[in-house]
């Protein structure tokens, strides 16, 4: 191979067992889209899910193999509470006479290297009103978060701690034992 020839990256085959959660999610999505739980819908969903995961390039998502239902429920309850509180806070910013005084873009260095936890943290932060993830630096596990009403260094640190708290809760629910120990 010469220097002028394009390099073809070898795709590593991911075992079906490791992709099982993705396959199940794709079949459930297929059934939801068709609005049916008929055997034919399930069969075609399995076929489409296998075609998608085998024919299209999807980077492998390394799962820790650990799922703690209690901690996931605690994460979801806290997330729902944050949604309610932040909704009232953003409504207050919208109706108060002086509006929002200052905003900030905050760099948050996460400890995880898991794409799943990184994505879950970014989604949770973005879904809560008043904050949005502007950029994800995946190789370095860094989120850049835009947040409303940040008018002091204390608020910057509080926002950063809030994002890290989401990461910690997700790691407790689905992270590997090593990652959980790192943020404990």
C-alpha positions in Angstrom: 0.0 0.0 0.0 1.4 3.4 -1.0 0.9 6.7 0.8 -1.5 7.9 -1.9 -3.9 5.0 -1.5 -6.8 5.7 0.9 -6.7 3.6 4.1 -9.6 1.3 4.7 -10.4 0.9 8.3 -11.2 -2.6 9.4 -14.6 -2.8 11.1 -14.6 -4.8 14.2 -17.5 -7.2 14.3 -19.5 -6.8 17.5 -21.1 -10.0 18.8 -24.9 -10.1 18.7 -25.0 -10.7 22.5 -23.3 -7.3 23.1 -25.8 -5.7 20.7 -28.8 -7.3 22.3 -30.0 -4.1 24.1 -29.8 -2.1 20.9 -31.6 -4.8 18.9 -34.4 -5.0 21.5 -34.7 -1.2 21.4 -34.9 -1.2 17.6 -37.6 -3.9 17.6 -39.6 -1.9 20.2 -39.2 1.2 18.1 -40.4 -0.7 15.0 -43.4 -2.0 16.9 -44.2 1.5 18.2 -43.9 3.0 14.7 -46.3 0.4 13.3 -48.6 0.6 16.3 -48.8 -3.2 16.5 -47.6 -6.1 18.6 -48.5 -8.7 16.0 -46.1 -11.6 15.4 -45.4 -10.4 11.9 -44.5 -6.9 13.1 -42.1 -8.4 15.7 -40.5 -10.7 13.0 -40.1 -7.8 10.5 -38.7 -5.7 13.4 -36.1 -8.3 14.2 -35.1 -8.6 10.5 -34.8 -4.8 10.1 -32.9 -4.5 13.4 -30.4 -7.1 12.3 -30.0 -5.5 8.8 -29.4 -2.1 10.4 -26.9 -3.3 12.9 -25.1 -5.6 10.5 -25.2 -3.5 7.2 -24.7 0.1 8.6 -21.7 1.2 10.4 -22.5 1.9 14.0 -19.7 2.4 16.4 -19.9 -0.2 19.2 -21.3 1.0 22.4 -19.5 -0.7 25.3 -22.0 -1.5 28.0 -20.8 -2.1 31.5 -23.1 -5.1 31.9 -24.5 -3.5 35.1 -27.9 -2.0 35.5 -29.3 -1.1 38.9 -33.0 -0.5 38.7 -33.2 1.3 42.1 -30.5 3.8 41.2 -32.0 4.3 37.7 -35.4 5.1 39.3 -33.7 7.5 41.7 -32.0 9.2 38.7 -35.4 9.5 36.9 -37.1 10.9 40.0 -34.4 13.5 40.5 -34.5 14.3 36.7 -38.3 14.9 36.9 -37.9 17.1 39.9 -35.2 19.1 38.1 -37.5 19.5 35.1 -40.3 21.0 37.3 -38.0 23.3 39.2 -36.1 24.5 36.1 -39.4 25.1 34.3 -40.6 27.5 37.0 -37.1 29.2 37.1 -37.1 29.8 33.3 -40.7 31.0 33.5 -39.6 33.5 36.2 -36.8 34.7 33.9 -39.3 35.2 31.1 -41.7 37.2 33.2 -39.5 39.2 35.5 -39.0 42.9 34.5 -35.3 42.8 34.0 -35.1 39.4 32.2 -32.0 37.3 32.3 -29.0 39.3 33.4 -26.2 37.0 32.3 -25.6 33.6 30.7 -22.5 31.5 30.6 -20.9 28.7 28.6 -19.3 26.4 31.1 -16.7 23.7 30.4 -17.5 20.5 32.4 -14.8 17.8 32.5 -16.5 14.5 33.0 -14.7 11.5 34.5 -16.4 8.8 32.4 -15.1 7.4 29.1 -18.3 5.6 28.4 -20.2 6.9 25.3 -23.5 5.8 26.9 -23.0 7.7 30.1 -21.6 10.8 28.2 -24.6 10.8 26.0 -27.1 10.2 28.8 -25.5 13.1 30.8 -25.6 15.4 27.8 -29.3 14.5 27.1 -30.3 15.0 30.7 -28.6 18.4 30.9 -30.1 19.5 27.6 -33.7 18.4 28.5 -33.8 20.5 31.6 -35.0 24.0 30.7 -32.4 26.7 31.1 -29.4 24.7 30.0 -28.2 23.2 26.7 -25.1 21.3 25.7 -23.5 23.2 22.9 -20.6 20.9 22.2 -19.3 17.5 23.2 -15.6 16.7 23.1 -15.9 13.0 23.1 -12.2 12.0 23.2 -11.7 14.1 26.3 -15.1 13.6 27.8 -15.9 17.3 28.0 -19.3 19.0 27.8 -19.7 22.7 27.0 -23.0 23.8 28.6 -24.8 27.0 28.0 -26.8 28.0 31.2 -29.2 30.9 31.9 -28.9 33.2 34.8 -25.3 32.6 35.6 -24.2 35.8 37.1 -21.4 34.9 39.6 -18.5 32.4 39.9 -20.6 30.5 42.5 -23.4 30.0 40.0 -20.8 28.7 37.5 -19.5 26.2 40.0 -23.1 25.2 41.0 -24.0 24.5 37.4 -20.8 22.5 36.9 -21.6 20.5 40.1 -25.1 19.9 38.8 -23.8 18.4 35.5 -21.3 16.3 37.4 -24.1 15.1 39.7 -26.1 13.8 36.6 -23.0 11.9 35.5 -22.5 10.5 39.0 -26.1 9.3 39.2 -25.9 7.7 35.8 -22.7 6.0 36.7 -24.3 4.7 39.9 -27.2 3.2 37.8 -25.4 1.9 34.6 -21.7 2.6 35.0 -18.9 0.1 35.5 -17.8 -0.5 39.1 -14.4 1.1 38.2 -16.1 4.3 37.0 -18.4 4.4 39.9 -15.4 4.2 42.3 -13.7 7.0 40.4 -16.6 9.5 41.1 -17.7 8.2 44.5 
